[in-house]
Amino acid sequence: MNGVDGLAAAVREAVKHQQPASAKRGVIEGNFVRIGSRSYPFSAAVDCHTDDGCCVWVQLTQNGHAVIVGA
């Protein structure tokens, strides 16, 4: 999905499986966010830059996608 509906769906998925203090720090690399030695596709970015090299806070979902929750 794209637009507001896609953003809402991605945030709902991340919040549904959220655990306390589970946000992780990652770096944007193309269409993926790298956390440690692993890369995850991201489907939503909220109020932050998603250019290559940007550091972001990420909430991982159970299906292996990342939701960017802050810079």
BADO-98863 format. One record per atom (N, C-alpha, C): residue in one letter; chain; atom name; x, y, z. Coordinates in Angstrom, 2 decimals, padded with zeros to 5 digits, always signed. Example, Ala and Ser with C-alpha at 12.3 -4.5 7.8 and 13.67 -1.06 7.14 Angstrom:
REM BADO-98863
<r><rest>A</rest><kette>A</kette><atom>N</atom><c1>+013.19</c1><c2>-005.69</c2><c3>+007.80</c3></r>
<r><rest>A</rest><kette>A</kette><atom>CA</atom><c1>+012.30</c1><c2>-004.50</c2><c3>+007.80</c3></r>
<r><rest>A</rest><kette>A</kette><atom>C</atom><c1>+013.20</c1><c2>-003.30</c2><c3>+007.80</c3></r>
<r><rest>S</rest><kette>A</kette><atom>N</atom><c1>+012.85</c1><c2>-002.25</c2><c3>+007.08</c3></r>
<r><rest>S</rest><kette>A</kette><atom>CA</atom><c1>+013.67</c1><c2>-001.06</c2><c3>+007.14</c3></r>
<r><rest>S</rest><kette>A</kette><atom>C</atom><c1>+012.90</c1><c2>+000.03</c2><c3>+007.87</c3></r>
REM end
This chain:
REM BADO-98863
<r><rest>M</rest><kette>A</kette><atom>N</atom><c1>+000.83</c1><c2>-001.19</c2><c3>+000.00</c3></r>
<r><rest>M</rest><kette>A</kette><atom>CA</atom><c1>+000.00</c1><c2>+000.00</c2><c3>+000.00</c3></r>
<r><rest>M</rest><kette>A</kette><atom>C</atom><c1>+000.87</c1><c2>+001.24</c2><c3>+000.00</c3></r>
<r><rest>N</rest><kette>A</kette><atom>N</atom><c1>+000.30</c1><c2>+002.30</c2><c3>-000.47</c3></r>
<r><rest>N</rest><kette>A</kette><atom>CA</atom><c1>+001.01</c1><c2>+003.57</c2><c3>-000.50</c3></r>
<r><rest>N</rest><kette>A</kette><atom>C</atom><c1>+000.22</c1><c2>+004.63</c2><c3>+000.24</c3></r>
<r><rest>G</rest><kette>A</kette><atom>N</atom><c1>+000.87</c1><c2>+005.73</c2><c3>+000.48</c3></r>
<r><rest>G</rest><kette>A</kette><atom>CA</atom><c1>+000.19</c1><c2>+006.87</c2><c3>+001.09</c3></r>
<r><rest>G</rest><kette>A</kette><atom>C</atom><c1>-000.15</c1><c2>+006.65</c2><c3>+002.55</c3></r>
<r><rest>V</rest><kette>A</kette><atom>N</atom><c1>-001.18</c1><c2>+007.36</c2><c3>+003.00</c3></r>
<r><rest>V</rest><kette>A</kette><atom>CA</atom><c1>-001.60</c1><c2>+007.34</c2><c3>+004.39</c3></r>
<r><rest>V</rest><kette>A</kette><atom>C</atom><c1>-002.06</c1><c2>+005.95</c2><c3>+004.82</c3></r>
<r><rest>D</rest><kette>A</kette><atom>N</atom><c1>-002.79</c1><c2>+005.25</c2><c3>+003.94</c3></r>
<r><rest>D</rest><kette>A</kette><atom>CA</atom><c1>-003.26</c1><c2>+003.91</c2><c3>+004.29</c3></r>
<r><rest>D</rest><kette>A</kette><atom>C</atom><c1>-002.10</c1><c2>+002.94</c2><c3>+004.51</c3></r>
<r><rest>G</rest><kette>A</kette><atom>N</atom><c1>-001.08</c1><c2>+003.01</c2><c3>+003.67</c3></r>
<r><rest>G</rest><kette>A</kette><atom>CA</atom><c1>+000.10</c1><c2>+002.17</c2><c3>+003.83</c3></r>
<r><rest>G</rest><kette>A</kette><atom>C</atom><c1>+000.86</c1><c2>+002.48</c2><c3>+005.10</c3></r>
<r><rest>L</rest><kette>A</kette><atom>N</atom><c1>+000.99</c1><c2>+003.76</c2><c3>+005.40</c3></r>
<r><rest>L</rest><kette>A</kette><atom>CA</atom><c1>+001.66</c1><c2>+004.19</c2><c3>+006.62</c3></r>
<r><rest>L</rest><kette>A</kette><atom>C</atom><c1>+000.90</c1><c2>+003.69</c2><c3>+007.84</c3></r>
<r><rest>A</rest><kette>A</kette><atom>N</atom><c1>-000.41</c1><c2>+003.84</c2><c3>+007.84</c3></r>
<r><rest>A</rest><kette>A</kette><atom>CA</atom><c1>-001.22</c1><c2>+003.40</c2><c3>+008.98</c3></r>
<r><rest>A</rest><kette>A</kette><atom>C</atom><c1>-001.11</c1><c2>+001.89</c2><c3>+009.16</c3></r>
<r><rest>A</rest><kette>A</kette><atom>N</atom><c1>-001.14</c1><c2>+001.12</c2><c3>+008.08</c3></r>
<r><rest>A</rest><kette>A</kette><atom>CA</atom><c1>-001.03</c1><c2>-000.34</c2><c3>+008.17</c3></r>
<r><rest>A</rest><kette>A</kette><atom>C</atom><c1>+000.32</c1><c2>-000.76</c2><c3>+008.73</c3></r>
<r><rest>A</rest><kette>A</kette><atom>N</atom><c1>+001.40</c1><c2>-000.10</c2><c3>+008.30</c3></r>
<r><rest>A</rest><kette>A</kette><atom>CA</atom><c1>+002.74</c1><c2>-000.45</c2><c3>+008.78</c3></r>
<r><rest>A</rest><kette>A</kette><atom>C</atom><c1>+002.89</c1><c2>-000.11</c2><c3>+010.26</c3></r>
<r><rest>V</rest><kette>A</kette><atom>N</atom><c1>+002.38</c1><c2>+001.01</c2><c3>+010.69</c3></r>
<r><rest>V</rest><kette>A</kette><atom>CA</atom><c1>+002.47</c1><c2>+001.40</c2><c3>+012.10</c3></r>
<r><rest>V</rest><kette>A</kette><atom>C</atom><c1>+001.63</c1><c2>+000.46</c2><c3>+012.96</c3></r>
<r><rest>R</rest><kette>A</kette><atom>N</atom><c1>+000.42</c1><c2>+000.10</c2><c3>+012.49</c3></r>
<r><rest>R</rest><kette>A</kette><atom>CA</atom><c1>-000.41</c1><c2>-000.85</c2><c3>+013.23</c3></r>
<r><rest>R</rest><kette>A</kette><atom>C</atom><c1>+000.30</c1><c2>-002.19</c2><c3>+013.41</c3></r>
<r><rest>E</rest><kette>A</kette><atom>N</atom><c1>+000.96</c1><c2>-002.67</c2><c3>+012.37</c3></r>
<r><rest>E</rest><kette>A</kette><atom>CA</atom><c1>+001.68</c1><c2>-003.94</c2><c3>+012.43</c3></r>
<r><rest>E</rest><kette>A</kette><atom>C</atom><c1>+002.82</c1><c2>-003.87</c2><c3>+013.45</c3></r>
<r><rest>A</rest><kette>A</kette><atom>N</atom><c1>+003.55</c1><c2>-002.77</c2><c3>+013.45</c3></r>
<r><rest>A</rest><kette>A</kette><atom>CA</atom><c1>+004.67</c1><c2>-002.62</c2><c3>+014.39</c3></r>
<r><rest>A</rest><kette>A</kette><atom>C</atom><c1>+004.18</c1><c2>-002.53</c2><c3>+015.82</c3></r>
<r><rest>V</rest><kette>A</kette><atom>N</atom><c1>+003.11</c1><c2>-001.79</c2><c3>+016.05</c3></r>
<r><rest>V</rest><kette>A</kette><atom>CA</atom><c1>+002.60</c1><c2>-001.61</c2><c3>+017.42</c3></r>
<r><rest>V</rest><kette>A</kette><atom>C</atom><c1>+001.97</c1><c2>-002.89</c2><c3>+017.94</c3></r>
<r><rest>K</rest><kette>A</kette><atom>N</atom><c1>+001.35</c1><c2>-003.67</c2><c3>+017.07</c3></r>
<r><rest>K</rest><kette>A</kette><atom>CA</atom><c1>+000.68</c1><c2>-004.90</c2><c3>+017.48</c3></r>
<r><rest>K</rest><kette>A</kette><atom>C</atom><c1>+001.66</c1><c2>-005.88</c2><c3>+018.14</c3></r>
<r><rest>H</rest><kette>A</kette><atom>N</atom><c1>+002.88</c1><c2>-005.93</c2><c3>+017.65</c3></r>
<r><rest>H</rest><kette>A</kette><atom>CA</atom><c1>+003.87</c1><c2>-006.89</c2><c3>+018.16</c3></r>
<r><rest>H</rest><kette>A</kette><atom>C</atom><c1>+004.97</c1><c2>-006.21</c2><c3>+018.97</c3></r>
<r><rest>Q</rest><kette>A</kette><atom>N</atom><c1>+004.69</c1><c2>-005.01</c2><c3>+019.43</c3></r>
<r><rest>Q</rest><kette>A</kette><atom>CA</atom><c1>+005.70</c1><c2>-004.22</c2><c3>+020.12</c3></r>
<r><rest>Q</rest><kette>A</kette><atom>C</atom><c1>+006.03</c1><c2>-004.81</c2><c3>+021.49</c3></r>
<r><rest>Q</rest><kette>A</kette><atom>N</atom><c1>+007.31</c1><c2>-004.76</c2><c3>+021.82</c3></r>
<r><rest>Q</rest><kette>A</kette><atom>CA</atom><c1>+007.79</c1><c2>-005.14</c2><c3>+023.13</c3></r>
<r><rest>Q</rest><kette>A</kette><atom>C</atom><c1>+008.47</c1><c2>-003.92</c2><c3>+023.74</c3></r>
<r><rest>P</rest><kette>A</kette><atom>N</atom><c1>+008.46</c1><c2>-003.80</c2><c3>+025.05</c3></r>
<r><rest>P</rest><kette>A</kette><atom>CA</atom><c1>+009.08</c1><c2>-002.63</c2><c3>+025.67</c3></r>
<r><rest>P</rest><kette>A</kette><atom>C</atom><c1>+010.56</c1><c2>-002.50</c2><c3>+025.28</c3></r>
<r><rest>A</rest><kette>A</kette><atom>N</atom><c1>+010.97</c1><c2>-001.30</c2><c3>+024.99</c3></r>
<r><rest>A</rest><kette>A</kette><atom>CA</atom><c1>+012.36</c1><c2>-000.97</c2><c3>+024.65</c3></r>
<r><rest>A</rest><kette>A</kette><atom>C</atom><c1>+012.88</c1><c2>-001.82</c2><c3>+023.50</c3></r>
<r><rest>S</rest><kette>A</kette><atom>N</atom><c1>+012.04</c1><c2>-002.06</c2><c3>+022.49</c3></r>
<r><rest>S</rest><kette>A</kette><atom>CA</atom><c1>+012.48</c1><c2>-002.92</c2><c3>+021.40</c3></r>
<r><rest>S</rest><kette>A</kette><atom>C</atom><c1>+012.91</c1><c2>-002.14</c2><c3>+020.16</c3></r>
<r><rest>A</rest><kette>A</kette><atom>N</atom><c1>+012.89</c1><c2>-000.83</c2><c3>+020.18</c3></r>
<r><rest>A</rest><kette>A</kette><atom>CA</atom><c1>+013.36</c1><c2>-000.04</c2><c3>+019.05</c3></r>
<r><rest>A</rest><kette>A</kette><atom>C</atom><c1>+014.88</c1><c2>-000.19</c2><c3>+018.95</c3></r>
<r><rest>K</rest><kette>A</kette><atom>N</atom><c1>+015.36</c1><c2>-000.31</c2><c3>+017.72</c3></r>
<r><rest>K</rest><kette>A</kette><atom>CA</atom><c1>+016.79</c1><c2>-000.50</c2><c3>+017.49</c3></r>
<r><rest>K</rest><kette>A</kette><atom>C</atom><c1>+017.30</c1><c2>+000.61</c2><c3>+016.59</c3></r>
<r><rest>R</rest><kette>A</kette><atom>N</atom><c1>+018.59</c1><c2>+000.89</c2><c3>+016.68</c3></r>
<r><rest>R</rest><kette>A</kette><atom>CA</atom><c1>+019.23</c1><c2>+001.91</c2><c3>+015.87</c3></r>
<r><rest>R</rest><kette>A</kette><atom>C</atom><c1>+019.68</c1><c2>+001.28</c2><c3>+014.56</c3></r>
<r><rest>G</rest><kette>A</kette><atom>N</atom><c1>+019.41</c1><c2>+001.93</c2><c3>+013.43</c3></r>
<r><rest>G</rest><kette>A</kette><atom>CA</atom><c1>+019.81</c1><c2>+001.41</c2><c3>+012.13</c3></r>
<r><rest>G</rest><kette>A</kette><atom>C</atom><c1>+020.28</c1><c2>+002.52</c2><c3>+011.21</c3></r>
<r><rest>V</rest><kette>A</kette><atom>N</atom><c1>+020.83</c1><c2>+002.11</c2><c3>+010.07</c3></r>
<r><rest>V</rest><kette>A</kette><atom>CA</atom><c1>+021.34</c1><c2>+003.04</c2><c3>+009.06</c3></r>
<r><rest>V</rest><kette>A</kette><atom>C</atom><c1>+020.66</c1><c2>+002.72</c2><c3>+007.73</c3></r>
<r><rest>I</rest><kette>A</kette><atom>N</atom><c1>+020.16</c1><c2>+003.74</c2><c3>+007.06</c3></r>
<r><rest>I</rest><kette>A</kette><atom>CA</atom><c1>+019.50</c1><c2>+003.56</c2><c3>+005.77</c3></r>
<r><rest>I</rest><kette>A</kette><atom>C</atom><c1>+020.54</c1><c2>+003.25</c2><c3>+004.71</c3></r>
<r><rest>E</rest><kette>A</kette><atom>N</atom><c1>+020.30</c1><c2>+002.19</c2><c3>+003.93</c3></r>
<r><rest>E</rest><kette>A</kette><atom>CA</atom><c1>+021.14</c1><c2>+001.84</c2><c3>+002.78</c3></r>
<r><rest>E</rest><kette>A</kette><atom>C</atom><c1>+020.21</c1><c2>+001.48</c2><c3>+001.63</c3></r>
<r><rest>G</rest><kette>A</kette><atom>N</atom><c1>+019.95</c1><c2>+002.43</c2><c3>+000.76</c3></r>
<r><rest>G</rest><kette>A</kette><atom>CA</atom><c1>+019.03</c1><c2>+002.21</c2><c3>-000.36</c3></r>
<r><rest>G</rest><kette>A</kette><atom>C</atom><c1>+017.61</c1><c2>+002.02</c2><c3>+000.14</c3></r>
<r><rest>N</rest><kette>A</kette><atom>N</atom><c1>+016.99</c1><c2>+000.90</c2><c3>-000.24</c3></r>
<r><rest>N</rest><kette>A</kette><atom>CA</atom><c1>+015.62</c1><c2>+000.59</c2><c3>+000.20</c3></r>
<r><rest>N</rest><kette>A</kette><atom>C</atom><c1>+015.59</c1><c2>-000.28</c2><c3>+001.43</c3></r>
<r><rest>F</rest><kette>A</kette><atom>N</atom><c1>+016.71</c1><c2>-000.37</c2><c3>+002.13</c3></r>
<r><rest>F</rest><kette>A</kette><atom>CA</atom><c1>+016.82</c1><c2>-001.21</c2><c3>+003.32</c3></r>
<r><rest>F</rest><kette>A</kette><atom>C</atom><c1>+017.37</c1><c2>-000.40</c2><c3>+004.47</c3></r>
<r><rest>V</rest><kette>A</kette><atom>N</atom><c1>+017.14</c1><c2>-000.90</c2><c3>+005.67</c3></r>
<r><rest>V</rest><kette>A</kette><atom>CA</atom><c1>+017.77</c1><c2>-000.33</c2><c3>+006.86</c3></r>
<r><rest>V</rest><kette>A</kette><atom>C</atom><c1>+018.64</c1><c2>-001.42</c2><c3>+007.47</c3></r>
<r><rest>R</rest><kette>A</kette><atom>N</atom><c1>+019.92</c1><c2>-001.09</c2><c3>+007.73</c3></r>
<r><rest>R</rest><kette>A</kette><atom>CA</atom><c1>+020.87</c1><c2>-002.05</c2><c3>+008.28</c3></r>
<r><rest>R</rest><kette>A</kette><atom>C</atom><c1>+020.94</c1><c2>-001.89</c2><c3>+009.79</c3></r>
<r><rest>I</rest><kette>A</kette><atom>N</atom><c1>+020.76</c1><c2>-003.01</c2><c3>+010.48</c3></r>
<r><rest>I</rest><kette>A</kette><atom>CA</atom><c1>+020.91</c1><c2>-003.06</c2><c3>+011.93</c3></r>
<r><rest>I</rest><kette>A</kette><atom>C</atom><c1>+021.94</c1><c2>-004.14</c2><c3>+012.21</c3></r>
<r><rest>G</rest><kette>A</kette><atom>N</atom><c1>+023.11</c1><c2>-003.73</c2><c3>+012.66</c3></r>
<r><rest>G</rest><kette>A</kette><atom>CA</atom><c1>+024.20</c1><c2>-004.69</c2><c3>+012.84</c3></r>
<r><rest>G</rest><kette>A</kette><atom>C</atom><c1>+024.61</c1><c2>-005.24</c2><c3>+011.48</c3></r>
<r><rest>S</rest><kette>A</kette><atom>N</atom><c1>+024.58</c1><c2>-006.56</c2><c3>+011.35</c3></r>
<r><rest>S</rest><kette>A</kette><atom>CA</atom><c1>+024.97</c1><c2>-007.19</c2><c3>+010.09</c3></r>
<r><rest>S</rest><kette>A</kette><atom>C</atom><c1>+023.78</c1><c2>-007.59</c2><c3>+009.23</c3></r>
<r><rest>R</rest><kette>A</kette><atom>N</atom><c1>+022.57</c1><c2>-007.26</c2><c3>+009.64</c3></r>
<r><rest>R</rest><kette>A</kette><atom>CA</atom><c1>+021.36</c1><c2>-007.64</c2><c3>+008.90</c3></r>
<r><rest>R</rest><kette>A</kette><atom>C</atom><c1>+020.69</c1><c2>-006.41</c2><c3>+008.30</c3></r>
<r><rest>S</rest><kette>A</kette><atom>N</atom><c1>+020.04</c1><c2>-006.63</c2><c3>+007.15</c3></r>
<r><rest>S</rest><kette>A</kette><atom>CA</atom><c1>+019.30</c1><c2>-005.56</c2><c3>+006.48</c3></r>
<r><rest>S</rest><kette>A</kette><atom>C</atom><c1>+017.83</c1><c2>-005.94</c2><c3>+006.39</c3></r>
<r><rest>Y</rest><kette>A</kette><atom>N</atom><c1>+016.96</c1><c2>-004.96</c2><c3>+006.56</c3></r>
<r><rest>Y</rest><kette>A</kette><atom>CA</atom><c1>+015.52</c1><c2>-005.17</c2><c3>+006.53</c3></r>
<r><rest>Y</rest><kette>A</kette><atom>C</atom><c1>+014.88</c1><c2>-004.16</c2><c3>+005.59</c3></r>
<r><rest>P</rest><kette>A</kette><atom>N</atom><c1>+013.91</c1><c2>-004.59</c2><c3>+004.78</c3></r>
<r><rest>P</rest><kette>A</kette><atom>CA</atom><c1>+013.17</c1><c2>-003.60</c2><c3>+003.98</c3></r>
<r><rest>P</rest><kette>A</kette><atom>C</atom><c1>+012.31</c1><c2>-002.75</c2><c3>+004.90</c3></r>
<r><rest>F</rest><kette>A</kette><atom>N</atom><c1>+012.13</c1><c2>-001.50</c2><c3>+004.55</c3></r>
<r><rest>F</rest><kette>A</kette><atom>CA</atom><c1>+011.24</c1><c2>-000.66</c2><c3>+005.37</c3></r>
<r><rest>F</rest><kette>A</kette><atom>C</atom><c1>+010.10</c1><c2>-000.17</c2><c3>+004.51</c3></r>
<r><rest>S</rest><kette>A</kette><atom>N</atom><c1>+008.93</c1><c2>-000.09</c2><c3>+005.13</c3></r>
<r><rest>S</rest><kette>A</kette><atom>CA</atom><c1>+007.74</c1><c2>+000.29</c2><c3>+004.37</c3></r>
<r><rest>S</rest><kette>A</kette><atom>C</atom><c1>+007.14</c1><c2>+001.61</c2><c3>+004.80</c3></r>
<r><rest>A</rest><kette>A</kette><atom>N</atom><c1>+007.61</c1><c2>+002.18</c2><c3>+005.89</c3></r>
<r><rest>A</rest><kette>A</kette><atom>CA</atom><c1>+007.07</c1><c2>+003.46</c2><c3>+006.34</c3></r>
<r><rest>A</rest><kette>A</kette><atom>C</atom><c1>+008.16</c1><c2>+004.26</c2><c3>+007.04</c3></r>
<r><rest>A</rest><kette>A</kette><atom>N</atom><c1>+008.12</c1><c2>+005.55</c2><c3>+006.84</c3></r>
<r><rest>A</rest><kette>A</kette><atom>CA</atom><c1>+009.04</c1><c2>+006.45</c2><c3>+007.53</c3></r>
<r><rest>A</rest><kette>A</kette><atom>C</atom><c1>+008.20</c1><c2>+007.61</c2><c3>+008.05</c3></r>
<r><rest>V</rest><kette>A</kette><atom>N</atom><c1>+008.34</c1><c2>+007.90</c2><c3>+009.33</c3></r>
<r><rest>V</rest><kette>A</kette><atom>CA</atom><c1>+007.52</c1><c2>+008.94</c2><c3>+009.94</c3></r>
<r><rest>V</rest><kette>A</kette><atom>C</atom><c1>+008.39</c1><c2>+010.12</c2><c3>+010.32</c3></r>
<r><rest>D</rest><kette>A</kette><atom>N</atom><c1>+008.19</c1><c2>+011.23</c2><c3>+009.64</c3></r>
<r><rest>D</rest><kette>A</kette><atom>CA</atom><c1>+008.78</c1><c2>+012.51</c2><c3>+010.02</c3></r>
<r><rest>D</rest><kette>A</kette><atom>C</atom><c1>+010.31</c1><c2>+012.47</c2><c3>+010.16</c3></r>
<r><rest>C</rest><kette>A</kette><atom>N</atom><c1>+011.00</c1><c2>+011.81</c2><c3>+009.21</c3></r>
<r><rest>C</rest><kette>A</kette><atom>CA</atom><c1>+012.45</c1><c2>+011.82</c2><c3>+009.23</c3></r>
<r><rest>C</rest><kette>A</kette><atom>C</atom><c1>+012.99</c1><c2>+011.56</c2><c3>+007.82</c3></r>
<r><rest>H</rest><kette>A</kette><atom>N</atom><c1>+014.26</c1><c2>+011.86</c2><c3>+007.62</c3></r>
<r><rest>H</rest><kette>A</kette><atom>CA</atom><c1>+014.90</c1><c2>+011.65</c2><c3>+006.32</c3></r>
<r><rest>H</rest><kette>A</kette><atom>C</atom><c1>+015.21</c1><c2>+010.17</c2><c3>+006.13</c3></r>
<r><rest>T</rest><kette>A</kette><atom>N</atom><c1>+015.09</c1><c2>+009.71</c2><c3>+004.89</c3></r>
<r><rest>T</rest><kette>A</kette><atom>CA</atom><c1>+015.42</c1><c2>+008.32</c2><c3>+004.57</c3></r>
<r><rest>T</rest><kette>A</kette><atom>C</atom><c1>+016.46</c1><c2>+008.26</c2><c3>+003.46</c3></r>
<r><rest>D</rest><kette>A</kette><atom>N</atom><c1>+017.39</c1><c2>+009.20</c2><c3>+003.47</c3></r>
<r><rest>D</rest><kette>A</kette><atom>CA</atom><c1>+018.49</c1><c2>+009.21</c2><c3>+002.51</c3></r>
<r><rest>D</rest><kette>A</kette><atom>C</atom><c1>+019.54</c1><c2>+008.19</c2><c3>+002.95</c3></r>
<r><rest>D</rest><kette>A</kette><atom>N</atom><c1>+020.34</c1><c2>+007.71</c2><c3>+002.00</c3></r>
<r><rest>D</rest><kette>A</kette><atom>CA</atom><c1>+021.41</c1><c2>+006.77</c2><c3>+002.34</c3></r>
<r><rest>D</rest><kette>A</kette><atom>C</atom><c1>+022.31</c1><c2>+007.36</c2><c3>+003.43</c3></r>
<r><rest>G</rest><kette>A</kette><atom>N</atom><c1>+022.63</c1><c2>+006.55</c2><c3>+004.41</c3></r>
<r><rest>G</rest><kette>A</kette><atom>CA</atom><c1>+023.52</c1><c2>+006.96</c2><c3>+005.48</c3></r>
<r><rest>G</rest><kette>A</kette><atom>C</atom><c1>+022.84</c1><c2>+007.58</c2><c3>+006.68</c3></r>
<r><rest>C</rest><kette>A</kette><atom>N</atom><c1>+021.54</c1><c2>+007.87</c2><c3>+006.60</c3></r>
<r><rest>C</rest><kette>A</kette><atom>CA</atom><c1>+020.82</c1><c2>+008.46</c2><c3>+007.73</c3></r>
<r><rest>C</rest><kette>A</kette><atom>C</atom><c1>+020.65</c1><c2>+007.43</c2><c3>+008.85</c3></r>
<r><rest>C</rest><kette>A</kette><atom>N</atom><c1>+020.88</c1><c2>+007.85</c2><c3>+010.08</c3></r>
<r><rest>C</rest><kette>A</kette><atom>CA</atom><c1>+020.65</c1><c2>+006.98</c2><c3>+011.24</c3></r>
<r><rest>C</rest><kette>A</kette><atom>C</atom><c1>+019.21</c1><c2>+007.15</c2><c3>+011.68</c3></r>
<r><rest>V</rest><kette>A</kette><atom>N</atom><c1>+018.55</c1><c2>+006.03</c2><c3>+011.97</c3></r>
<r><rest>V</rest><kette>A</kette><atom>CA</atom><c1>+017.14</c1><c2>+006.05</c2><c3>+012.35</c3></r>
<r><rest>V</rest><kette>A</kette><atom>C</atom><c1>+016.88</c1><c2>+005.05</c2><c3>+013.46</c3></r>
<r><rest>W</rest><kette>A</kette><atom>N</atom><c1>+015.77</c1><c2>+005.24</c2><c3>+014.17</c3></r>
<r><rest>W</rest><kette>A</kette><atom>CA</atom><c1>+015.28</c1><c2>+004.27</c2><c3>+015.15</c3></r>
<r><rest>W</rest><kette>A</kette><atom>C</atom><c1>+014.24</c1><c2>+003.42</c2><c3>+014.45</c3></r>
<r><rest>V</rest><kette>A</kette><atom>N</atom><c1>+014.32</c1><c2>+002.12</c2><c3>+014.64</c3></r>
<r><rest>V</rest><kette>A</kette><atom>CA</atom><c1>+013.50</c1><c2>+001.17</c2><c3>+013.89</c3></r>
<r><rest>V</rest><kette>A</kette><atom>C</atom><c1>+012.78</c1><c2>+000.22</c2><c3>+014.83</c3></r>
<r><rest>Q</rest><kette>A</kette><atom>N</atom><c1>+011.53</c1><c2>-000.03</c2><c3>+014.50</c3></r>
<r><rest>Q</rest><kette>A</kette><atom>CA</atom><c1>+010.73</c1><c2>-001.05</c2><c3>+015.19</c3></r>
<r><rest>Q</rest><kette>A</kette><atom>C</atom><c1>+010.56</c1><c2>-002.20</c2><c3>+014.18</c3></r>
<r><rest>L</rest><kette>A</kette><atom>N</atom><c1>+011.00</c1><c2>-003.40</c2><c3>+014.53</c3></r>
<r><rest>L</rest><kette>A</kette><atom>CA</atom><c1>+010.90</c1><c2>-004.55</c2><c3>+013.64</c3></r>
<r><rest>L</rest><kette>A</kette><atom>C</atom><c1>+009.56</c1><c2>-005.25</c2><c3>+013.83</c3></r>
<r><rest>T</rest><kette>A</kette><atom>N</atom><c1>+009.00</c1><c2>-005.74</c2><c3>+012.72</c3></r>
<r><rest>T</rest><kette>A</kette><atom>CA</atom><c1>+007.77</c1><c2>-006.51</c2><c3>+012.79</c3></r>
<r><rest>T</rest><kette>A</kette><atom>C</atom><c1>+008.10</c1><c2>-007.99</c2><c3>+012.69</c3></r>
<r><rest>Q</rest><kette>A</kette><atom>N</atom><c1>+007.13</c1><c2>-008.84</c2><c3>+012.99</c3></r>
<r><rest>Q</rest><kette>A</kette><atom>CA</atom><c1>+007.37</c1><c2>-010.28</c2><c3>+012.94</c3></r>
<r><rest>Q</rest><kette>A</kette><atom>C</atom><c1>+007.55</c1><c2>-010.79</c2><c3>+011.52</c3></r>
<r><rest>N</rest><kette>A</kette><atom>N</atom><c1>+007.07</c1><c2>-010.06</c2><c3>+010.52</c3></r>
<r><rest>N</rest><kette>A</kette><atom>CA</atom><c1>+007.23</c1><c2>-010.51</c2><c3>+009.15</c3></r>
<r><rest>N</rest><kette>A</kette><atom>C</atom><c1>+008.53</c1><c2>-010.05</c2><c3>+008.51</c3></r>
<r><rest>G</rest><kette>A</kette><atom>N</atom><c1>+009.45</c1><c2>-009.50</c2><c3>+009.30</c3></r>
<r><rest>G</rest><kette>A</kette><atom>CA</atom><c1>+010.76</c1><c2>-009.13</c2><c3>+008.79</c3></r>
<r><rest>G</rest><kette>A</kette><atom>C</atom><c1>+010.88</c1><c2>-007.77</c2><c3>+008.16</c3></r>
<r><rest>H</rest><kette>A</kette><atom>N</atom><c1>+009.89</c1><c2>-006.92</c2><c3>+008.34</c3></r>
<r><rest>H</rest><kette>A</kette><atom>CA</atom><c1>+009.97</c1><c2>-005.55</c2><c3>+007.83</c3></r>
<r><rest>H</rest><kette>A</kette><atom>C</atom><c1>+010.29</c1><c2>-004.61</c2><c3>+008.98</c3></r>
<r><rest>A</rest><kette>A</kette><atom>N</atom><c1>+010.79</c1><c2>-003.45</c2><c3>+008.62</c3></r>
<r><rest>A</rest><kette>A</kette><atom>CA</atom><c1>+011.12</c1><c2>-002.42</c2><c3>+009.60</c3></r>
<r><rest>A</rest><kette>A</kette><atom>C</atom><c1>+010.21</c1><c2>-001.22</c2><c3>+009.44</c3></r>
<r><rest>V</rest><kette>A</kette><atom>N</atom><c1>+009.81</c1><c2>-000.64</c2><c3>+010.56</c3></r>
<r><rest>V</rest><kette>A</kette><atom>CA</atom><c1>+009.05</c1><c2>+000.60</c2><c3>+010.55</c3></r>
<r><rest>V</rest><kette>A</kette><atom>C</atom><c1>+009.93</c1><c2>+001.65</c2><c3>+011.22</c3></r>
<r><rest>I</rest><kette>A</kette><atom>N</atom><c1>+010.23</c1><c2>+002.68</c2><c3>+010.47</c3></r>
<r><rest>I</rest><kette>A</kette><atom>CA</atom><c1>+011.07</c1><c2>+003.74</c2><c3>+011.01</c3></r>
<r><rest>I</rest><kette>A</kette><atom>C</atom><c1>+010.23</c1><c2>+004.62</c2><c3>+011.91</c3></r>
<r><rest>V</rest><kette>A</kette><atom>N</atom><c1>+010.65</c1><c2>+004.75</c2><c3>+013.17</c3></r>
<r><rest>V</rest><kette>A</kette><atom>CA</atom><c1>+009.86</c1><c2>+005.48</c2><c3>+014.15</c3></r>
<r><rest>V</rest><kette>A</kette><atom>C</atom><c1>+010.51</c1><c2>+006.79</c2><c3>+014.60</c3></r>
<r><rest>G</rest><kette>A</kette><atom>N</atom><c1>+011.69</c1><c2>+007.10</c2><c3>+014.11</c3></r>
<r><rest>G</rest><kette>A</kette><atom>CA</atom><c1>+012.33</c1><c2>+008.35</c2><c3>+014.48</c3></r>
<r><rest>G</rest><kette>A</kette><atom>C</atom><c1>+013.74</c1><c2>+008.44</c2><c3>+013.95</c3></r>
<r><rest>A</rest><kette>A</kette><atom>N</atom><c1>+014.31</c1><c2>+009.64</c2><c3>+014.07</c3></r>
<r><rest>A</rest><kette>A</kette><atom>CA</atom><c1>+015.68</c1><c2>+009.88</c2><c3>+013.59</c3></r>
<r><rest>A</rest><kette>A</kette><atom>C</atom><c1>+016.63</c1><c2>+009.94</c2><c3>+014.74</c3></r>
REM end
